Amino acid sequence: MTKQESVIFVINTLNKLYPEIPIPLDHKDPYTLLIAVLMSAQSTDVRVNQITPLLFERADNPYDMIKLTVEEIREIIKPVGLSPMKSKGIHGLSEILIEKHNGKVPQSFEELEALPAVGHKTASVVMSQAFGIPAFPVDTHIHRLMYRWNLSSGKNVVQTEKDAKRFFPKELWNDLHLQIIWYGREYSPARGWNLDKDIITKAIGRKSVIKDYIKTKKS
């Protein structure tokens, strides 16, 4: 298959598998999504979804959040890991949202990335899922699959994002990044990977990846 044929195959397969696309992190508005995404760094969505209700019960908006101390936030979110950094970020960005943005989450990459503990990926998720603005947040699943599918070199997430945006039509980015995440979890995980179930990689996968998989299975 040519690269373009591979891209069309990926889009068609993902649309068949995921016609309805659930959002992995539970939230009710841009602010709660921003906090949930920030908390998800180096943690699992399942774990975050267990902890956010406890935090949002106390504070689900920046005005209530700054009434909590950094230490109180840290105690609540400790199970998701990196709690010292995340609690400072949550408190700090809540203060800035009130001071600079009337308590609202801004709708620009520049303003989002200026907030404490908010990197490009977090900003991309918020822009895409909260505001419907085309973005292609790259997580570990997308980074792994773009390499397995021979659509990116796998050097770093910056390059993977550039390649994803180059190959896939802009109007599909917001759906596709979620579809690829779900596919990665269900059909093409990092561990316990079964190539026979992974219909996309089986059809268009990087030759060296498939060769290594077969070698590992034989040994």
C-alpha positions as CSV (number, residue, x, y, z in Angstrom):
1,M,0.0,0.0,0.0
2,T,1.1,3.6,-0.6
3,K,1.2,6.0,2.3
4,Q,-2.1,7.5,1.1
5,E,-3.8,4.1,0.8
6,S,-2.5,3.3,4.3
7,V,-4.0,6.5,5.7
8,I,-7.4,5.8,4.0
9,F,-7.3,2.2,5.4
10,V,-6.6,3.5,8.9
11,I,-9.5,6.0,8.7
12,N,-12.0,3.5,7.4
13,T,-11.0,0.8,9.9
14,L,-11.2,3.1,12.8
15,N,-14.6,4.5,11.7
16,K,-16.0,1.0,11.5
17,L,-14.6,0.0,15.0
18,Y,-15.5,3.3,16.7
19,P,-18.5,5.0,15.1
20,E,-19.3,6.5,18.5
21,I,-16.2,7.8,20.3
22,P,-16.2,8.0,24.1
23,I,-14.1,10.7,25.8
24,P,-11.6,8.9,28.1
25,L,-11.6,11.4,30.9
26,D,-14.8,12.3,32.8
27,H,-15.6,16.0,32.9
28,K,-18.5,18.4,32.7
29,D,-16.9,21.6,31.3
30,P,-13.6,23.0,30.0
31,Y,-12.2,23.6,33.5
32,T,-12.8,20.1,34.8
33,L,-11.4,18.7,31.6
34,L,-8.3,20.8,32.0
35,I,-7.8,19.6,35.5
36,A,-8.4,16.0,34.6
37,V,-5.9,16.1,31.7
38,L,-3.3,17.7,33.9
39,M,-3.8,15.0,36.4
40,S,-3.5,12.2,33.8
41,A,0.2,12.9,33.1
42,Q,2.1,9.6,33.8
43,S,-1.1,8.1,35.2
44,T,-4.1,6.2,33.8
45,D,-7.4,7.6,32.8
46,V,-9.1,5.0,35.0
47,R,-7.2,6.1,38.0
48,V,-7.9,9.8,37.2
49,N,-11.6,9.1,36.8
50,Q,-11.6,7.6,40.3
51,I,-10.0,10.6,41.9
52,T,-11.5,13.6,40.1
53,P,-15.0,13.2,41.6
54,L,-13.4,13.5,45.1
55,L,-11.6,16.7,44.0
56,F,-14.6,18.2,42.1
57,E,-16.9,17.5,45.1
58,R,-14.7,20.0,47.0
59,A,-14.0,22.3,44.0
60,D,-15.1,22.1,40.4
61,N,-14.3,25.7,39.4
62,P,-11.3,28.0,39.9
63,Y,-13.0,30.1,42.6
64,D,-13.6,27.1,44.9
65,M,-10.2,25.6,44.0
66,I,-8.2,28.5,45.3
67,K,-10.0,28.2,48.6
68,L,-8.2,24.9,49.1
69,T,-4.5,24.9,50.0
70,V,-2.0,23.3,47.7
71,E,-1.5,20.7,50.5
72,E,-5.3,19.9,50.6
73,I,-5.3,19.4,46.8
74,R,-2.2,17.2,47.1
75,E,-3.8,15.0,49.7
76,I,-6.9,14.4,47.5
77,I,-5.0,13.7,44.2
78,K,-2.0,11.7,45.7
79,P,-3.1,8.4,44.2
80,V,-2.6,9.7,40.6
81,G,1.1,10.3,41.2
82,L,3.3,13.4,40.8
83,S,1.0,15.1,43.3
84,P,3.4,17.8,44.5
85,M,3.8,19.2,41.0
86,K,0.2,18.7,40.0
87,S,-1.3,20.2,43.1
88,K,0.8,23.4,42.7
89,G,-0.2,23.5,39.0
90,I,-3.9,23.1,39.7
91,H,-3.8,25.8,42.4
92,G,-1.6,28.2,40.3
93,L,-3.6,27.9,37.1
94,S,-6.8,28.4,39.0
95,E,-5.5,31.7,40.3
96,I,-4.4,32.8,36.8
97,L,-7.8,31.9,35.3
98,I,-9.4,34.2,37.8
99,E,-6.9,37.0,37.5
100,K,-6.5,37.0,33.7
101,H,-9.4,35.2,32.2
102,N,-12.5,35.9,34.3
103,G,-12.4,32.4,35.7
104,K,-12.8,30.9,32.2
105,V,-10.5,28.5,30.4
106,P,-8.9,30.4,27.4
107,Q,-9.4,29.1,23.9
108,S,-5.9,29.5,22.5
109,F,-2.8,27.3,22.6
110,E,-0.6,30.3,23.6
111,E,-2.7,31.2,26.6
112,L,-3.3,27.6,27.7
113,E,0.4,26.7,27.5
114,A,1.2,29.8,29.6
115,L,-0.6,28.2,32.5
116,P,1.4,26.3,35.2
117,A,1.8,22.6,34.5
118,V,0.0,22.9,31.1
119,G,2.1,21.6,28.2
120,H,1.4,21.3,24.6
121,K,-0.4,17.9,24.8
122,T,-2.7,19.1,27.6
123,A,-3.5,22.3,25.7
124,S,-4.2,20.2,22.6
125,V,-6.6,17.9,24.4
126,V,-8.5,20.9,25.8
127,M,-8.6,22.7,22.5
128,S,-9.9,19.6,20.8
129,Q,-12.3,18.1,23.3
130,A,-13.6,21.2,25.1
131,F,-13.7,23.6,22.2
132,G,-13.8,21.5,19.1
133,I,-10.8,23.3,17.6
134,P,-8.7,20.9,15.4
135,A,-5.7,19.5,17.3
136,F,-3.8,16.2,17.4
137,P,-2.7,15.5,21.0
138,V,-0.1,12.7,20.9
139,D,0.0,10.3,23.8
140,T,2.0,7.1,24.2
141,H,-0.6,5.0,22.2
142,I,-0.6,7.4,19.2
143,H,3.2,7.7,19.3
144,R,3.5,3.8,19.3
145,L,0.9,3.3,16.6
146,M,2.1,5.9,14.2
147,Y,5.5,4.2,14.3
148,R,4.1,0.7,14.0
149,W,2.0,1.8,11.0
150,N,5.0,3.3,9.3
151,L,3.5,6.7,9.3
152,S,6.1,8.3,11.5
153,S,9.8,7.8,12.4
154,G,9.0,7.5,16.1
155,K,11.9,9.8,17.0
156,N,9.8,12.0,19.4
157,V,6.2,13.1,20.0
158,V,6.8,16.5,18.2
159,Q,7.7,14.7,15.0
160,T,4.8,12.2,15.4
161,E,2.3,15.1,15.8
162,K,3.7,16.8,12.7
163,D,3.4,13.5,10.7
164,A,-0.2,12.9,12.0
165,K,-1.2,16.4,10.9
166,R,0.4,16.0,7.6
167,F,-1.2,12.6,6.7
168,F,-4.7,13.0,8.2
169,P,-7.3,15.5,7.1
170,K,-7.7,18.4,9.6
171,E,-11.4,17.9,9.9
172,L,-10.8,14.4,11.2
173,W,-8.1,15.2,13.8
174,N,-10.4,15.5,16.8
175,D,-12.1,12.2,16.2
176,L,-9.0,10.3,15.0
177,H,-6.7,11.0,17.9
178,L,-9.4,9.5,20.2
179,Q,-10.1,6.6,17.9
180,I,-6.3,5.8,17.7
181,I,-6.1,5.9,21.5
182,W,-8.9,3.4,21.9
183,Y,-7.5,1.2,19.1
184,G,-4.1,1.2,20.8
185,R,-5.6,0.1,24.1
186,E,-7.8,-2.6,22.7
187,Y,-5.9,-4.0,19.7
188,S,-2.3,-2.8,19.7
189,P,-1.0,-2.4,23.2
190,A,2.7,-2.0,24.2
191,R,2.5,-5.2,26.3
192,G,0.7,-8.4,25.5
193,W,0.4,-7.4,21.9
194,N,-1.2,-10.0,19.6
195,L,-0.6,-9.1,15.9
196,D,-3.4,-11.4,14.8
197,K,-5.9,-9.2,16.5
198,D,-4.2,-6.0,15.3
199,I,-5.8,-5.7,11.9
200,I,-4.3,-2.4,11.0
201,T,-0.7,-3.2,11.8
202,K,-1.1,-6.6,10.2
203,A,-2.2,-4.9,6.9
204,I,0.1,-1.8,6.8
205,G,2.7,-2.3,9.6
206,R,6.4,-1.4,9.4
207,K,8.2,-4.4,8.1
208,S,10.9,-4.3,10.9
209,V,8.2,-4.2,13.6
210,I,6.4,-7.2,12.2
211,K,9.7,-9.1,11.7
212,D,10.7,-8.4,15.3
213,Y,7.3,-9.5,16.6
214,I,7.6,-12.8,14.7
215,K,11.1,-13.3,15.9
216,T,10.0,-12.7,19.5
217,K,7.2,-15.2,19.2
218,K,9.4,-17.9,17.8
219,S,12.1,-17.5,20.5
